[in-house]
Amino acid sequence: MNVLRSLKYRNFKLFFYGQSVSLIGTWMQKTAVSWLVYRLTGSAVLLGIVGFVSLIPSLVLSPYAGSYIERHNRFKVLVYTQVISMLQAGALAAMIFFKFYSIPGIVILSLIQGVINAFDITCRQSLMVEMVDNKEDLPNAIALNSTMTNIARIAGPAVAGIILSTLGEDFCFISNFLSYIAVLTCLFMMKLNLTAVAKPQTDIWTELKQGFKYVSGDKDISSLVIMLGISSMFVIPFNTLMPIFAKDIFNGNAKTFSWFESTAGLGSVISAVYLANLKNNKGLMKIITIASLLFGASVLFLSYAKMLPVALVFMTITGIGMMAQTSAINTFIQTHAAPNMRSRAISYYVMAYQGVIPIGSLMIGVLASSMGPRIAMGIEGIIGILSALLFVAYRNRAGQGNIFSRAKTMLAGR
């Protein structure tokens, strides 16, 4: 099948299978943490704080991680991050198993996972190009990776909802700890022919400056990073409020919360399958624009949905829009960045995506506490629509500028 063509490469297939198991466990833990924190505290602000500390390290550390990874063996860095993540998951599982319900403890462990992720996500994304022999299949591999991530987003919360209501929270955390066995096994079975890392000629701070100069100097990449940063700050954090919508607005329970997470994941899978079927990376800018408008509009309509089935439909559409926006931006950066700058360019993508979300999570938590969850989410939807329209205006203006420049060059040649 054309949509699965990247799985013919052994290394990518092993990576795909191992990550599939591990990410289901990760989403089970994420769902359980959100539900546990809200069950124990009933605080929207604390929900925002947990989201904040788990992602804020990506904002601070991602550019450094990009430069660090380019100076070291990426495969070894990936193995180290997985081992440390497993230890973190084990500590959290032990704490919940022995019923040591400590919110500060959960916050600290979430912060540790955030630091690990700043290196892990950048490393995984930059290593993917080494797992696909034919670089024309790289966009398909990126889309399949996103599909796998979002299938896990469906399965993880769905399984977590069942386990939370039957076996308890501790089983979710233990399952995530055990899931790392699969990913480590698959990693050790891979056979990557990585180019030996040459001894750096400059210090890491100089490379940081070079990375920033490259990203800021490329109008396409820089505009996409800014676009993603706005979305991550003001739109994507809407899902921080989903436990409140599930429990308070729709009078539900853990299963209701898992429905919201799963429908968003379903929308993401629909979008990812569409992207995986693309034969080339042409038209990505158009996809990004449409997806951004769709994302903002669906968040706005979700905020005022009165019935649960209607809310779940809009939640599905948010998944479609968010997935298409973030994955298409990721694909564009990976396929257009210079090879010697790929890790550093990806690190800015991770920073704008994962790093900015926690600030938005904290903001929407405070906003929901003062204005109510529906109004807070509605504001995010409006900002999403406006940012997409501004991006369109910028692209049109940049296009006109390029036309004028080419016309001047032609006239000067005559």
Secondary structure, DSSP 8 states (H G I E B T S, - for coil): -GGGGGGGSHHHHHHHHHHHHHHHHHHHHHHHHHHHHHHHH--HHHHHHHHHHHHHHHHHHHHHHHHHHHTS-HHHHHHHHHHHHHHHHHHHHHHHHTT---HHHHHHHHHHHHHHHHHHHHHHHHHHHHH-SSGGGHHHHHHHHHHHHHHHHHHHHHHHHHHHHHT-HHHHHHHHHHHHHHHHHHHHH-----------SS-HHHHHHHHHHHHHH-HHHHHHHHHHHHHHHHTGGGGGGHHHIIIIIS---HHHHHHHHHHHHHHHHHHHHHHHT-SSSTTHHHHHHHHHHHHHHHHHHHHT--SHHHHHHHHHHHHHHHHHHHHHHHHHHHHHS-GGGHHHHHHHHHIIIIITHHHHHHHHHHHHHHH-HHHHHHHHHHHHHHHHHHHHHHHHHHHHHHHHHHHHHHHHH-
